[in-house]
């Protein structure tokens, strides 16, 4: 069913990196969500009024909020597809993240209101009506919500949409909340216990809890989260495939929304190689990675001495010392600046967020290793930070 909908309503549905295809997926998900949630809302509210159940009515109002969320998602995808402008040269794709956060906040607000209504029901309980039709409506609602969750999560994964993934998670939560309502109706019929208000509180608390989690999840890319490790692996693996590339470091990835990823990386090449040849290598890397990964990459040319015995010796000493310093890794850009009274060994290292060593301790550790070879050696270290989740070797 999901595959059929995607094939029918999304042209070129397999090309999920195309902005127009992403927009079509977003529109499809929004329309499906609006129609299904409005139907569920009407059915549950009518059933809840008939049964006198605040929990069922609350669950129906939650579906109305879900329909509103689908409208926000639909509008968000439309606005996110707008082209670049003078005011926003990187495009408007982050609007998709904003729409996802609005949906998440709306979930929390609805949860709070439902909690208030449920508390009122606890203070002033009323007997519930029971019928097979109520059970059938709730079972159908559970089935539809299960399908909704599968649909939104499936489409969200296809186009890497945090907004649709959040919507799918919300539908999954609705399955749990509607199941709780159904249980309260059955228990009320079997035992006469009026637990409707208490169950309504549980549903509301669960909605609030899941909404807060979704707010955090949708806010993360807006704050500037670390890039996906798979994307980092792909960038580094493709860059290292080129003849003449000896190493890479200082990869930084900036996400301006789905399909709007900008990155920069340092490419190490032989310092003795013709500069035009080296420049041609990084040009090819930039162009090919843009075509293969749909990212805008800028490469910094980093010449390194490949055949200098002294540089190789200093590199070996530095890398052996690196193994003894917990949380310090990825040594690069080592160069030697000789002088009449001393020689500076200059290089960069990266430290993990868990590193307990101070910059002075890191400096002293390396300098002790070099001075053991020659007292005239002094080290100058530049400490870099990680901008990815996966730590380079």
NORMO-V741003 format. One record per residue. N is the residue number from 1. PHI is phi in whole degrees, 0 to 359 (NA if undefined). D_FIRST is the distance of its C-alpha to the first C-alpha in Angstrom with 1 decimal. Layout:
n=N phi=PHI d_first=D_FIRST
n=N phi=PHI d_first=D_FIRST
This chain:
n=1 phi=NA d_first=0.0
n=2 phi=297 d_first=3.8
n=3 phi=297 d_first=5.5
n=4 phi=296 d_first=5.0
n=5 phi=299 d_first=6.2
n=6 phi=295 d_first=8.7
n=7 phi=293 d_first=9.9
n=8 phi=285 d_first=10.5
n=9 phi=253 d_first=12.2
n=10 phi=240 d_first=13.8
n=11 phi=289 d_first=16.6
n=12 phi=55 d_first=17.5
n=13 phi=299 d_first=14.5
n=14 phi=279 d_first=16.1
n=15 phi=273 d_first=19.4
n=16 phi=287 d_first=18.8
n=17 phi=275 d_first=22.6
n=18 phi=286 d_first=23.0
n=19 phi=304 d_first=23.8
n=20 phi=292 d_first=22.3
n=21 phi=292 d_first=18.9
n=22 phi=300 d_first=19.2
n=23 phi=298 d_first=20.1
n=24 phi=296 d_first=17.2
n=25 phi=298 d_first=14.8
n=26 phi=297 d_first=17.1
n=27 phi=297 d_first=17.1
n=28 phi=300 d_first=13.3
n=29 phi=297 d_first=13.3
n=30 phi=295 d_first=16.5
n=31 phi=295 d_first=15.5
n=32 phi=300 d_first=12.4
n=33 phi=295 d_first=14.9
n=34 phi=297 d_first=17.6
n=35 phi=297 d_first=16.1
n=36 phi=293 d_first=14.6
n=37 phi=286 d_first=17.8
n=38 phi=296 d_first=20.2
n=39 phi=298 d_first=18.9
n=40 phi=296 d_first=19.3
n=41 phi=300 d_first=22.6
n=42 phi=298 d_first=24.1
n=43 phi=297 d_first=23.1
n=44 phi=289 d_first=24.6
n=45 phi=296 d_first=27.7
n=46 phi=298 d_first=28.6
n=47 phi=294 d_first=28.1
n=48 phi=296 d_first=30.1
n=49 phi=296 d_first=32.9
n=50 phi=297 d_first=33.1
n=51 phi=274 d_first=33.3
n=52 phi=69 d_first=35.5
n=53 phi=253 d_first=33.3
n=54 phi=292 d_first=33.6
n=55 phi=294 d_first=30.9
n=56 phi=291 d_first=28.3
n=57 phi=299 d_first=29.5
n=58 phi=300 d_first=29.4
n=59 phi=293 d_first=25.8
n=60 phi=292 d_first=25.0
n=61 phi=296 d_first=27.0
n=62 phi=299 d_first=25.1
n=63 phi=293 d_first=21.9
n=64 phi=296 d_first=24.0
n=65 phi=297 d_first=24.9
n=66 phi=296 d_first=21.2
n=67 phi=296 d_first=20.8
n=68 phi=297 d_first=23.9
n=69 phi=297 d_first=22.6
n=70 phi=295 d_first=19.6
n=71 phi=296 d_first=22.2
n=72 phi=298 d_first=24.3
n=73 phi=298 d_first=21.5
n=74 phi=299 d_first=20.8
n=75 phi=294 d_first=24.6
n=76 phi=300 d_first=25.0
n=77 phi=295 d_first=22.7
n=78 phi=295 d_first=24.6
n=79 phi=291 d_first=28.0
n=80 phi=294 d_first=27.2
n=81 phi=276 d_first=26.6
n=82 phi=299 d_first=30.1
n=83 phi=288 d_first=32.5
n=84 phi=298 d_first=35.5
n=85 phi=223 d_first=38.5
n=86 phi=296 d_first=42.1
n=87 phi=283 d_first=41.6
n=88 phi=229 d_first=38.5
n=89 phi=294 d_first=39.0
n=90 phi=264 d_first=36.1
n=91 phi=90 d_first=33.5
n=92 phi=238 d_first=31.6
n=93 phi=296 d_first=28.6
n=94 phi=291 d_first=29.9
n=95 phi=301 d_first=29.1
n=96 phi=300 d_first=25.5
n=97 phi=294 d_first=27.3
n=98 phi=296 d_first=29.4
n=99 phi=297 d_first=26.5
n=100 phi=297 d_first=25.0
n=101 phi=290 d_first=28.4
n=102 phi=298 d_first=28.8
n=103 phi=302 d_first=25.6
n=104 phi=295 d_first=27.1
n=105 phi=295 d_first=30.5
n=106 phi=299 d_first=29.0
n=107 phi=299 d_first=27.5
n=108 phi=296 d_first=31.0
n=109 phi=299 d_first=32.7
n=110 phi=299 d_first=30.5
n=111 phi=300 d_first=31.1
n=112 phi=296 d_first=34.8
n=113 phi=296 d_first=34.9
n=114 phi=293 d_first=33.1
n=115 phi=295 d_first=35.6
n=116 phi=299 d_first=38.4
n=117 phi=297 d_first=37.1
n=118 phi=291 d_first=36.6
n=119 phi=297 d_first=40.2
n=120 phi=300 d_first=41.5
n=121 phi=292 d_first=39.8
n=122 phi=294 d_first=41.6
n=123 phi=288 d_first=44.9
n=124 phi=228 d_first=44.5
n=125 phi=290 d_first=42.4
n=126 phi=226 d_first=41.5
n=127 phi=296 d_first=40.4
n=128 phi=265 d_first=36.8
n=129 phi=277 d_first=35.7
n=130 phi=231 d_first=33.5
n=131 phi=205 d_first=31.4
n=132 phi=297 d_first=28.6
n=133 phi=297 d_first=26.7
n=134 phi=297 d_first=26.9
n=135 phi=297 d_first=25.5
n=136 phi=296 d_first=22.6
n=137 phi=299 d_first=21.8
n=138 phi=292 d_first=22.0
n=139 phi=295 d_first=19.8
n=140 phi=297 d_first=17.1
n=141 phi=298 d_first=17.6
n=142 phi=298 d_first=17.3
n=143 phi=298 d_first=14.0
n=144 phi=295 d_first=12.6
n=145 phi=292 d_first=14.4
n=146 phi=299 d_first=13.1
n=147 phi=294 d_first=9.5
n=148 phi=303 d_first=11.3
n=149 phi=299 d_first=13.3
n=150 phi=298 d_first=10.7
n=151 phi=295 d_first=9.1
n=152 phi=294 d_first=12.7
n=153 phi=294 d_first=14.1
n=154 phi=298 d_first=11.7
n=155 phi=293 d_first=12.5
n=156 phi=301 d_first=16.0
n=157 phi=289 d_first=16.6
n=158 phi=300 d_first=15.5
n=159 phi=250 d_first=18.1
n=160 phi=53 d_first=20.4
n=161 phi=255 d_first=20.4
n=162 phi=292 d_first=22.4
n=163 phi=293 d_first=21.6
n=164 phi=289 d_first=17.8
n=165 phi=297 d_first=18.6
n=166 phi=295 d_first=21.1
n=167 phi=297 d_first=18.7
n=168 phi=296 d_first=16.3
n=169 phi=296 d_first=19.4
n=170 phi=295 d_first=20.5
n=171 phi=297 d_first=17.4
n=172 phi=297 d_first=18.0
n=173 phi=294 d_first=21.6
n=174 phi=296 d_first=20.8
n=175 phi=301 d_first=19.3
n=176 phi=293 d_first=22.8
n=177 phi=295 d_first=24.7
n=178 phi=293 d_first=23.2
n=179 phi=297 d_first=23.9
n=180 phi=297 d_first=27.4
n=181 phi=299 d_first=27.8
n=182 phi=300 d_first=26.8
n=183 phi=298 d_first=29.3
n=184 phi=295 d_first=32.0
n=185 phi=295 d_first=31.5
n=186 phi=293 d_first=31.8
n=187 phi=296 d_first=34.8
n=188 phi=298 d_first=36.5
n=189 phi=290 d_first=36.3
n=190 phi=283 d_first=37.5
n=191 phi=242 d_first=40.2
n=192 phi=83 d_first=41.1
n=193 phi=286 d_first=40.8
n=194 phi=267 d_first=39.8
n=195 phi=255 d_first=37.6
n=196 phi=303 d_first=35.2
n=197 phi=296 d_first=36.9
n=198 phi=294 d_first=36.9
n=199 phi=295 d_first=33.2
n=200 phi=299 d_first=32.7
n=201 phi=296 d_first=34.8
n=202 phi=297 d_first=32.7
n=203 phi=299 d_first=29.5
n=204 phi=297 d_first=31.3
n=205 phi=297 d_first=32.8
n=206 phi=294 d_first=29.5
n=207 phi=297 d_first=28.0
n=208 phi=298 d_first=31.1
n=209 phi=299 d_first=31.1
n=210 phi=292 d_first=27.5
n=211 phi=296 d_first=28.2
n=212 phi=298 d_first=31.3
n=213 phi=298 d_first=29.4
n=214 phi=290 d_first=26.9
n=215 phi=300 d_first=30.0
n=216 phi=299 d_first=31.5
n=217 phi=294 d_first=28.3
n=218 phi=282 d_first=27.8
n=219 phi=283 d_first=31.6
n=220 phi=305 d_first=32.0
n=221 phi=293 d_first=31.1
n=222 phi=290 d_first=33.2
n=223 phi=282 d_first=36.2
n=224 phi=101 d_first=35.8
n=225 phi=280 d_first=34.2
n=226 phi=297 d_first=34.8
n=227 phi=293 d_first=32.5
n=228 phi=299 d_first=29.8
n=229 phi=304 d_first=31.8
n=230 phi=296 d_first=29.5
n=231 phi=293 d_first=30.4
n=232 phi=299 d_first=34.0
n=233 phi=301 d_first=34.0
n=234 phi=295 d_first=32.6
n=235 phi=299 d_first=35.2
n=236 phi=293 d_first=38.0
n=237 phi=295 d_first=37.1
n=238 phi=294 d_first=36.8
n=239 phi=295 d_first=40.0
n=240 phi=284 d_first=41.9
n=241 phi=287 d_first=41.0
n=242 phi=278 d_first=43.6
n=243 phi=296 d_first=47.0
n=244 phi=103 d_first=49.6
n=245 phi=267 d_first=47.4
n=246 phi=258 d_first=49.2
n=247 phi=182 d_first=47.3
n=248 phi=220 d_first=45.1
n=249 phi=196 d_first=45.2
n=250 phi=54 d_first=44.8
n=251 phi=283 d_first=41.2
n=252 phi=231 d_first=40.0
n=253 phi=236 d_first=36.6
n=254 phi=244 d_first=36.0
n=255 phi=257 d_first=32.6
n=256 phi=259 d_first=32.6
n=257 phi=118 d_first=28.9
n=258 phi=307 d_first=25.8
n=259 phi=79 d_first=27.1
n=260 phi=233 d_first=30.6
n=261 phi=250 d_first=32.2
n=262 phi=242 d_first=35.9
n=263 phi=217 d_first=37.8
n=264 phi=224 d_first=41.3
n=265 phi=208 d_first=42.8
n=266 phi=264 d_first=46.3
n=267 phi=250 d_first=46.7
n=268 phi=273 d_first=49.8
n=269 phi=228 d_first=51.7
n=270 phi=295 d_first=55.2
n=271 phi=296 d_first=57.8
n=272 phi=272 d_first=60.0
n=273 phi=280 d_first=57.5
n=274 phi=304 d_first=57.9
n=275 phi=299 d_first=56.3
n=276 phi=291 d_first=54.7
n=277 phi=294 d_first=53.0
n=278 phi=297 d_first=51.6
n=279 phi=295 d_first=50.5
n=280 phi=295 d_first=48.7
n=281 phi=299 d_first=46.8
n=282 phi=291 d_first=45.4
n=283 phi=298 d_first=44.6
n=284 phi=296 d_first=42.5
n=285 phi=297 d_first=40.7
n=286 phi=300 d_first=40.0
n=287 phi=291 d_first=38.6
n=288 phi=291 d_first=36.6
n=289 phi=290 d_first=34.9
n=290 phi=296 d_first=34.0
n=291 phi=289 d_first=32.3
n=292 phi=278 d_first=30.6
n=293 phi=247 d_first=29.7
n=294 phi=58 d_first=29.7
n=295 phi=234 d_first=32.5
n=296 phi=264 d_first=35.9
n=297 phi=252 d_first=38.4
n=298 phi=243 d_first=42.1
n=299 phi=256 d_first=44.3
n=300 phi=261 d_first=47.7
n=301 phi=284 d_first=50.2
n=302 phi=238 d_first=51.9
n=303 phi=286 d_first=54.9
n=304 phi=230 d_first=56.0
n=305 phi=280 d_first=59.1
n=306 phi=269 d_first=57.9
n=307 phi=248 d_first=61.3
n=308 phi=269 d_first=63.6
n=309 phi=301 d_first=65.1
n=310 phi=292 d_first=65.9
n=311 phi=298 d_first=62.4
n=312 phi=297 d_first=60.9
n=313 phi=295 d_first=63.3
n=314 phi=294 d_first=62.5
n=315 phi=297 d_first=58.8
n=316 phi=296 d_first=59.4
n=317 phi=298 d_first=61.4
n=318 phi=296 d_first=58.8
n=319 phi=288 d_first=55.9
n=320 phi=293 d_first=57.9
n=321 phi=292 d_first=58.7
n=322 phi=304 d_first=55.1
n=323 phi=296 d_first=54.2
n=324 phi=267 d_first=56.7
n=325 phi=253 d_first=55.3
n=326 phi=296 d_first=52.3
n=327 phi=87 d_first=49.6
n=328 phi=248 d_first=51.0
n=329 phi=205 d_first=49.3
n=330 phi=53 d_first=48.5
n=331 phi=284 d_first=52.0
n=332 phi=202 d_first=52.3
n=333 phi=59 d_first=54.5
n=334 phi=283 d_first=57.7
n=335 phi=215 d_first=60.8
n=336 phi=242 d_first=64.5
n=337 phi=241 d_first=67.1
n=338 phi=282 d_first=70.6
n=339 phi=211 d_first=73.7
n=340 phi=293 d_first=77.4
n=341 phi=247 d_first=77.2
n=342 phi=204 d_first=73.6
n=343 phi=234 d_first=70.3
n=344 phi=270 d_first=66.9
n=345 phi=256 d_first=63.8
n=346 phi=249 d_first=60.9
n=347 phi=199 d_first=57.3
n=348 phi=248 d_first=54.0
n=349 phi=226 d_first=52.2
n=350 phi=246 d_first=49.0
n=351 phi=240 d_first=48.9
n=352 phi=284 d_first=46.1
n=353 phi=291 d_first=45.5
n=354 phi=268 d_first=46.9
n=355 phi=296 d_first=50.1
n=356 phi=265 d_first=53.1
n=357 phi=283 d_first=55.7
n=358 phi=278 d_first=57.4
n=359 phi=304 d_first=57.9
n=360 phi=295 d_first=61.6
n=361 phi=294 d_first=60.8
n=362 phi=295 d_first=58.5
n=363 phi=300 d_first=61.2
n=364 phi=295 d_first=64.0
n=365 phi=298 d_first=62.0
n=366 phi=289 d_first=61.7
n=367 phi=295 d_first=65.2
n=368 phi=298 d_first=66.8
n=369 phi=293 d_first=65.2
n=370 phi=287 d_first=66.5
n=371 phi=291 d_first=69.9
n=372 phi=295 d_first=70.4
n=373 phi=271 d_first=70.4
n=374 phi=203 d_first=72.5
n=375 phi=296 d_first=73.8
n=376 phi=278 d_first=73.5
n=377 phi=276 d_first=69.7
n=378 phi=234 d_first=67.9
n=379 phi=251 d_first=64.2
n=380 phi=234 d_first=62.2
n=381 phi=245 d_first=58.7
n=382 phi=254 d_first=55.8
n=383 phi=263 d_first=53.1
n=384 phi=261 d_first=49.6
n=385 phi=253 d_first=46.6
n=386 phi=276 d_first=43.1
n=387 phi=242 d_first=40.3
n=388 phi=229 d_first=37.6
n=389 phi=285 d_first=36.3
n=390 phi=275 d_first=37.2
n=391 phi=272 d_first=40.9
n=392 phi=300 d_first=42.4
n=393 phi=286 d_first=44.6
